[in-house]
């Protein structure tokens, strides 16, 4: 009983810390498609986000991005070749048809956070994506999504959800084909850490060269 009380107290204390102030720390998540699964980590501090993408079978960083949300700059890093380059922002992907957004009534606990279901459906593109969204203090996320401007449907459809307050972030999302019910992609947060990353880890390493 004592151990159970200690575990509950630790969980509740961490939950209060996450909600109390703008998030700083690390968020581990995996992104799976029909072709591959990648393991990823966001490191967040003071309007700077670093994303590390790991090889599936090895604990090695294959590639990284550094997002400066204040200056609206994105830098790509290649650890193997020790190169970096600025990433240019491209035009957003055009959506065919209309995305219909529905807020569900279900809730689910994911990564120790209460999440609400949102469903985005587009019959013309034959896609439906369910998002389980935590309403906390992940203030960096909406800015990062807009700055990165990815073309995958999970990112594109998420930007069609209106009325979300600052700090919302999906802890779990799954893209499916409407006609077949087949899963196309799935993103899931697996761990949230409140350990604040070091400043040096959010900068381009000194031994990296700029790719020209």
N, C-alpha and C positions, 0 to 999 in steps of 0.2 A: 504493500500500500504506500509506503514511504517513497519507494522508487517511482511509482506511478505519479505521485504528487509532484516530485521533483521534475519529471519529464513534462508534465502538464504546465508547470510553472515556467520552465525553460521555453516551451513552445509559445505560451501566452506572452512572455516577455519579448521574445523575438518578433512576434506579430505586432506588438505595440511599437517596437523600434522601426519596423518597416513602414508603419503608417504614420509615424510621428514627424518625419522630415523627408525632404527630397532624397531619393534613394542614392546610396553609394555602396558599392560592393560588387559581387559577381553573380551572374545568372547563367546556369548551365542548361542547355536545351539540346534536343536532337531533332533533326529534320529528315524525314524519310519520304522517298518517292518510290515509284515502281522500279527505278533503276539503281538507287543507292541510298545509304543512310549516312548523314554527317553528324558529328558531335561538335558542338559549338559552345563558346563561352563569351558572354558580354562582361567587360570590366568597365565600371561606370564611376566617374568622379568629376565634379565641377564642370559640367557641360562638355566633357570629353568622354567618348565611348570607344573602347577597343574591342573588336570582335576577332577571336581566334577560331579558326576552323581546323579540326583535327582529322587525321587519317583514321579510317574506320578500324583498321586492325592494329594500328600502332599509336602509341601516345606521343605523336609528333605533330606539331603545328604545320599544316600544309600551306596556309595562307592567312593573312590578317588584314583588317581594315582599321583605320583610325578615323573617327568622326569627330570633328570639332563643331559642335552645335552652335557655338557663338559666332564663329567666322564662316560657317556653312562650307567647310572644306572636308573632302574625303581623300584619304591617302591609302593606297594599296601597298601591302608589303609581301615580298616573296622571301621567306626565311632561308630557303635552300640556296638561292642565288645571292642573298643579301642585297636585294634591290628594292627600291620603292618608287612609286609614281603617283601623281595626282589623278584622281578619277573625275572625269568630266560628267556633269549632269546631263542626261539625255531626256528627250521628250517622253512624256508618260504614254503608257500603252492605251490604245483605244478600246473601249468596251463595246462589244456588239450587244444590242438589245438593252434591257433595263435590269439593274440589280434591285431586287426587292428585299428590304431588310426587315426582319421580324425579331423582336425581343422576346425570348422565351421566358417561361415561369420557373424553370428548373435552376437549381444551384448545385454546385459541386465544389468540394475541397480539393485543390490541386496545389502542391508545393506549400502546404500549410496556409493557403489563402482561399477565402470564399470567392467563387467565380459565378458569374451570371452568363447564361447562354444567349448568344445572338446568332441568327441564321441569315445568311445572304444567299439568295437564289436568283439564278439567271437562266431562264428556259431557252433563250436563243443560243447561249454558249453551252447549254446542257450541263451546267455546273451548280452545285450547292456546297457552301462552306459553312461549317458550324464553328463558332468561336466561343470559348469559355474565358470570359474576360474578368480579370481582377481589378477592382476599383480602389486603387491604393495611391502610391506616390511615385510611380515609375514615370516621372515627368519627361524623361529623356525620350521615351519610346515614340510618341507621335512625331516629334521633331526628327528623329532618326529615320523613321519610315519615309517621311517626305523628302529628306535630304538624299537618302540612298536611292530612292526612286526605282526600286526593283520591279521587274516585269512579271514575276511569278504571280499567279492569280490570288494566292493568299494575301500578299501585300496589296495588290490592286484592289481587291474586294474589301479589305479592311478599311481602306480610305473612303469607301462609300458609306460607312456607318456614321451617321450624324448624331450630334448631341452627346457624345461621350465626353465626360469631364477630363480635365488634364490629370494625367497619372494612370490612366487605364492601359492595360496591356494584356494580350491573350496569354493564358498559361497553357492552353491546349486548343488546337484548331485542326480540322480535318476537311480536306477537299475531296468531293465525290462527284462522279458522273451521275446525273439524275436518271437517265434512261436505264442504266445497268446497275446502279448502286455501287459500282466499283470504286475503291479508294485510290485516289491519285497521289495525294501528298498528305503528310501529317506532321505537325510540329508540336512538341511537348516540352515544357519546362520541367526539369528533373531535380534541380537544386537551386536554392537561393542562399547566398552567403553575405553577411554584413561586414566581412573583412574588407576594409578600404584598400584599394590597389595603390601601389606606390607610384609616384609621379613619373618616374623613369620608365615604367611599363606602358605609359600612355603616350610616349614619344617615339619618334623614329630612332632606332638604335644608331649610335655614332659610327659604327662600322658598316652601315648600309650606304650604298651609292644610289643616286637618282638615275632612273632609267630614262634615257633620252631617245 
